[in-house]
Amino acid sequence: MATLQYPNFPRANVLVIGSDTVHALLPSTLISQADALLLAHRLEDVADLVEQQRKKLQSMLNVERHDLDELRYVNQLLGFQCFTETLFEDAGNRLYEGELDPRVLISYYPELRGDLFAEDDTVDIMAGVAEHMPQEDSVDDIIRNYSPHLHPNTREAPPAVELRAILSMTARDMLEAFLRKWRRKLAVEAATPNVEVLRTVVDTVLAKLHVSAGKLPDLHGLIDQPNSVLLSEIAPVLVESRHIGVLTKLYRQHSDDAKLLDAWAKLVDGEWMDAEVQDPLTRIFDLLSEKKDRALIQRWIPWLIKKDSERALKLLLSTMSAKRKAEDDRALLQQIREASPAAGAQLLEHLVIQRRSTDPELHSQLAAAYADQLLSCLADDSILKLWRAKAASYTSSRNETPFISYFSTTTPDSESKRTRLKTILFLQGSTLYDPAAIRSRLDAHAKILKLELAVLEGKLGNHRSALSILVHDLNDSTSAEAYCTLGGEVVPAKTAQQIGERSNLQPWAALVAPLASPGKQGQGQAKGAPQLKKTKTVDEEVKKDLVMTLLEVYMSGGEATADRTAKLLNSQAMNLDVLDVIGKIPPEWSLRILSTFITRSFRRTLHGRHEGQIVKAISQGQNLAVREHAWLILREEGAVVEEPASDDEGQEEGEVEVEEKKLGLELGERVEGQPASFNEKLGLQLSENGEDAEESVVDISVSPQSHPTVGYDVGT
């Protein structure tokens, strides 16, 4: 129910008072004149009257408010009368001059008002105006009631249909012009009551009018300017008319990223169509890259993976935190795998290789994935024949380079080659996967994947088996000897670095190579990623055991490996015991194999003995020099033997005397069964006391010439 606002009443200057009546002489007011003219249906005269009053008020310096209210009142009356008679252009002008609330006029357009108004919304209207407002619910009803009766009926007669279409178009044009004027007014007069509500209503309905009329330039002009368009009202209209570009522009203005992405996604899927929006998929990637909202990115990643997995993974990895939990990585990986198994494999590889994840489950999954990729490569006959030929070519000749270096340099570049190199480097560098499970996967192709099996045997601690594969199956003595030196690693760090640089596999090579110094980031490693491998120190006993195991493996090959055995003996003589080696040499082997090793061992033993003799002689000379230097000092200082102070209280006198006699130190006398005092100054002390010191002092004669061999033997 609208709140009624009553107009001001005219004022009388002359009153005539009777016995029972009061008469007032009232001037003819604007309202009374307008009412009379409207009753006579003289609309043009009312318009002239309003125009005269407007000019009159404009010429006055001070205008009272009730005069302005009268003018507004008459304009609204005239406007609604014209509106009822379908004189829409005149109606719009008069209603605007009467400052009618736009919501009142919009209420007659139900297809445009939508849900802008609630049932309890109210608008202030003058009482007389409210009584003259059209009673119809919509402008279409007004047009239909005003249409003349034509055969067969008003609804179906072609002239009537055409007339209604023209009048409806005119009514919408009038509303558009009316709202444009109000929009300019609201932009200037910010103090207008309910200004924000009016701006929202005016802009939203005006946008709907532009859409329905197909006025795209006007629509873009409205959207590009600061506006208060209500998205919930205009969005269905824009979708229905396929103006998705305008809708996305509004979403951007309102910072509604979720709905903006959803609109672009529907364009990509073909659910919506709009040629104005070019490459919506790229727009999605650009927006997500700009916002860097991890929650929003993870929400859209599964959908983006299906559309463009490469760009989707790049976007995801660029925003991933280095401090993620292992549970989060596994959940994200499962989500990506459901969308695209190939993208899931790439993400798994990134988490382990680039991000240096320490989750054993992820390492096991990646190792299994690499094993499956190897098996899929071997399913191709051309790759199988190529790898078999490479292995046969290497084993048939004597090579000083490791097999992995030979394979990487002689095999043409291909995805299968990269797959095998990545697998070998990962199996060697990672310590968090289950080598037994991977070995069981590759056992079926043991004749081709010999190097991979050697790496896995080393991980399992089966050193003899690993060395047997390298020596007898692969004929790779270089890797076998490096295996002993590195304590069980088939691929040395230097070789891994060379392969990484040559094949652009630095992140995988970094798994095998020792860590960079603190403060330096390894090449190919993600910033903030934890380190997986540390510089390894091999225990000497372990190294000796591995060398002895390798020697046994060489000897098990018979005379065919005799030259390798001799070379190993010569290079590792420091880590081998002569007696152990001689006991393991087969009886039928020639002594020529051991001659160099035994000669060097004897020479090294003799060298050690001579070195010990030299050190012993030097030590004896140093001892004699020290004794000679210290002898005079000790001679002058003498030696005084002092007994510790004791508590004589509680002791009997006899016990004290016995103790003194036993020691014979205080008087310097010789006690039977006890050694004489060697205090050289004791005689001087006794002489001062008047005692005889001749028999109390024992002369000590120490002559270096009489004891030439005295000294400290530090060399033995």
C-alpha positions, 0 to 999 in steps of 0.5 A: 500500500503506497503512502499518500502525500496530500497537496497543500490547500489554497489560502483565502485572504477574505473571510465573510462570517455569518451567523452560522456560516463562514464564507471564504473568497478563494483565488482560482488555483492551478490545481482547480483550473487543471482539474476543471480542464481535465474534466472537460478533456482539454489536455492541450489547455492543461499543458499550456496552463502548466507551461505558463506556471512553469515560466512564471515560477522560473521568473521569480527569485524566491519560489515557495515549496507549495507552488512547486508541489502544485506544479508537480501535482498537475504534471503528474495528473496530466502525465497519467491522463496521457498515459491512460490515453496511450499518448506515451510520449507526452506522458513521459515528458509530463511525468518526468517534469512532475518528478514521478518516482521511476519505480511507479512507471516501471511497475506498469512493465512487468516484463521489465521490473522482474524481481526488482520490487518486493511486495512490501515496498512503498512509494510516496505519491500525492493523494490526488495523483493516486486516485487518477492512476490507471487501474490496469496492471500493465501497459499492455492492458492499457493498450488493449483496452484502448484498442478499437473493436475490430472484426473478428476481435480486438486480439486477432484483428490484423490492424489491431495487432499492428496497432498494439505493436506500434503502441507497445514500441512507443511505450517502451521508447517513452520509458527509455527516454524517461529513464535516461533523463532520470539517470542523468538527474541521479548522476548530478543530484546525489541528495535525492531520497533513495538515490542508490535504490533508484540508480539500481532500478533505473540502470537495470531496467534501462539495460533490459530495454537496450537488450530487448531493442537490440541496441548494442552500442547503447548497452555497451555505453551503459555498461562501460560507464559507472553503473548500478545494474543488478546482475541477478536481474540482467544475467538471464536476459543477457543469456537468453539474448546471447550477449555473453560478452556483456555479461562477462564484462559485468562479472568483471566489474563486480569482481565475481570471478566464480561466475565469470569463469563459469560463463567462459567455461560454458562458452568453451563447452558450447553451452552458450554462444557469443562470437563477441568473446574470442578464445574464452579458454585462454581468458580462463587461464589468464584470469587464474594466473592473474588472481593466483587464488590456489583454492579457485585454481584447484577447483578449476584444474580438473576441468582445465586438464581435460581441455588443455593439460599442458597449460593446466599443469603449468598453471597448477605448478606455478602456484603450488606451495613448497610447504604442502603436506604429503596428504594434500599432494596425494589428494591432488594427484588423485583428483588430476588422475581422475580427469586425465591419467596422462596429466596425473603422470606428469604431476607425479613426476613433478612432485617427486623430481622437481618438488623433491617430495619425500613421500615414499608412496609417491616415489613407489608410484613413480618407480612403478610408472617408469617401469610400466613406461619401459614395458610399453616401450619394449612392446614396440618391436623396433625399440626392442630390436634397437635396445637388444642390438645396443646391448649385444654391440656393447658386450661383444667389444671391450669398452672403457666407458660405462654402458649407460654412457654408451647407450646415451651417446649412440642411441638416436634421440627419442622419447623411448631413450629419454624414458629409459635414461630417466628410469635408470637415473631415478632408480639409482638416485631415489632411496624411497621406493620398493626395489623388490616390487620394481624388480618383479615388474622387470624380470620378464625382460631381464635380458634387455634391461640388465642395467636396470636390474643391476641397479635394483640388485644393488638397492636390495644389497645383493652385491654379488648378483649386481656385480655378476650382471655387470661383469658377465651379462653386460660386460661392463667392468667400468661400472662394476669397479665403480660399484665397489668404489661407491659402495653399491651404486652402479651410476657414478655422479659424474656420469649422471651429470654428463648424461643430464647435460647431454640429454637435458635431464638435469633434474633426474641427474641431480638425484644421483649427483651429490648435493650443492653446497649450502645456499646454492640451488641444484640445477633443475630443482624447484625452489624450496624443495627438500634435498633427497641425496647427500654426499655419500661416504663409503666405509673402507671395510665395505669397499674392501668387501666389495672389491673382494666380491668383484674379484671372486666374480671375475675369477668365476668367469675363468680364463676369459676374465683373467686379464680383468682380474689382473687389472683389478688386482693391480688397481686395488692392491691397497685394498687386497690381502696377498694371502687371501688373493693367492688362496682364491686364485684357481690352480690352473691359472698362470703366475703371470696374472699374479706377478705384478700384484705380488711384486708390488705387494712385496715392494710395498711391504719392504717399503713399509719396513724400511720406513719403520726403521727410519722412524725408529732411528730418528726417534732414538736420536731425538730421545738421546738429544733430550736426555743430554739436554735435561741431564745437567738441569736435573743434576743441579736441581737434584731430587727430593723425596717428600712424604705426604703430611699425616695427621699424628693425632690419635697415633701412638708414639711408638708407631711414629718412630717405627715409621720414621725408621722404616723410611729413614728420610728425615735423618738420612740414615740407611734403614735395613731393607730400605733403599738409601736416600738419593737427596743430594742436598741432604748432606748440606742439611745435616751439616747445618744441623751438626750431624755427620752426612758422610754415611747418609749420602750415596753418590750416584754416578751417571755416565752416558758413555758407560750406557750408550744404549740408554734411551726411549725406544719410541719406534717399537 
